[in-house]
Amino acid sequence: MTDFAATKAMFDLPQGMTYLDGNSLGPLPRTAAARVAQAITDEWGQMLIGGWNRAGWMDLPRKLGDRIAALIGAEAGHVVLGDTLSIKLYQALASALDMRPTRRVILSDTGNFPSDLYMATGLCRTLGDGYVLKTVAPENVAEAIDDSVAVLMLTEADYRTGRRHDMAALTRAAHGAGALTVWDLAHSAGAFPVHLAACGADFAVGCTYKYLNSGPGGPAFIYVAPRHANTARPALSGWLGHEAPFAFDLDYRAGAGIDRMRVGTPPILQLAALEAALDVWNGVDLNDLRAASQALMDQYIAGVEAACPDLILATPREHDARGSQVSFRHSQAYAIMQAMIARGVVGDFRAPDVIRCGFTPLFIDAGDVVRAVGVIADIMQNQLWDNPAYQTRAKVT
Ligand SMILES: *Cc1c(COP(=O)(O)O)cnc(C)c1O
C-alpha cells in the first residue's frame, strides 16, 4: 500500500490551508527548492556553458520524459519535455493531420479546454485548404467519428466538469474510421493510471505543473507512438529536433524518434524542479492513488450534498466516468469560491458557474475533506458568500 502520509510530508504546504487546487498548480515539493538552488549555484554558476554536457542538461528532456512515460503507460524513449502544452498540442495536431493528407476535419468536443480549440483553429487557418475544427457535445463524440475525420483531438478529463472520456473505446473508434488520435492528458497525468500504449493512442500531450507538481511555467510533454515516431513530420522544426543540431546544416532533417519533437533550448531550472517533483512518485502505486482519490471524491460529494442542497453536482458519480476533481454549480460560484479561499480552502472558480476542487491524495487526506466540507457548509448555510469583497474578479480566476 502506498504511504500517503509519507507523500504528504514531502510537500511544503502553508499552515492552515486546505489546498484543493493541485489540479491547477501543484504545491511545492520540499526538495525542489534545494534542487533548483543546486542547478543555479553548482551547475549554472560553476559549470556555465559546460553544464549542457557535464550536468546533463541536454538529456534532461528525455530522461524526465522516461519517468513521465512510466506514469502514463507509455513506452520508454517515446516522451519528451519542452515548451507549453498549447505548443505541444499544436505540434502533435500538425503532425497527425500531415499523416492523413486526404482528410480535412479535426473532431473535438465543446467541453475541451479553450486553448486546445484555439490552437486547432489557428492551425486550420494557417493550413487553409478546407481544414476545419468540428466540435460536438462530449457525449456525442463517438457517433460523430466518420471517415471525414483526420484527427480526433480530445482532453481525457474535462477541465470544468471532471467528466472522463473512454480513451480505449474512442481510440478504437477513431482507428476504425481511419482517423488518428491526439489525447490531452492535462488532467490525467498524475491524477489516475493512464494506459497510452495499451489504448493504442497515436499522440498525447500534457503539462507538468498540475498533478505532477513542477511549479508555475513547468514544461509540457509530448508522446508519439513508436509506430509513428520516425515518420511523424514536426511542423515546429526547431534546431534541437534536427538529426544533428550541432552540424548547423542549412537544411532540416528530423531527428530520430521522439527527439524530433524537441524545438528549442530546454528550460533547465524548471526541469530541475520537475526532477525533484518526480521523486515523490517513487513509492506511489497509481492504483492506490486512484482508489484514494475516488474515496476522497465520494466523501466530498456526500458531505457537500448533505449540507448544501443548492449546490448542483456537475461531475459524474460513476467512478470510471470522472477524473480526479469534483465540480458543483451555483449562480454565485465566484463569490462562494472567494469565501472559501478567505477561510483557507483553496479551489478554483471556472466560468460561468463552477466551483472546482481537485483531489490529489499525494497531499490531501480525509481530514482535509472534512474541513473543506465544514467550510462550504458554513458559507452556504449562513450566506457568507454574500459580501461585496467576494465579487471583485482578479485577473486570474
Ligand atoms: C491547463 C491546460 C492547458 C494549458 O496550456 P498551457 O499552454 O500549458 O498554458 C491546455 N489544455 C488543457 C486541457 C489544460 O487543462
The ligand as a Gaussian input file, in Angstrom:
#p B3LYP/6-31G(d) Opt

LIG

0 1
 C       -4.077000      23.556000     -18.260000
 C       -4.449000      23.225000     -19.647000
 C       -3.800000      23.833000     -20.744000
 C       -2.792000      24.925000     -20.532000
 O       -1.896000      25.021000     -21.599000
 P       -0.536000      25.849000     -21.398000
 O       -0.018000      26.007000     -22.765000
 O        0.344000      24.986000     -20.524000
 O       -0.847000      27.125000     -20.728000
 C       -4.146000      23.400000     -22.023000
 N       -5.059000      22.426000     -22.219000
 C       -5.719000      21.838000     -21.183000
 C       -6.718000      20.769000     -21.450000
 C       -5.437000      22.237000     -19.881000
 O       -6.103000      21.687000     -18.867000

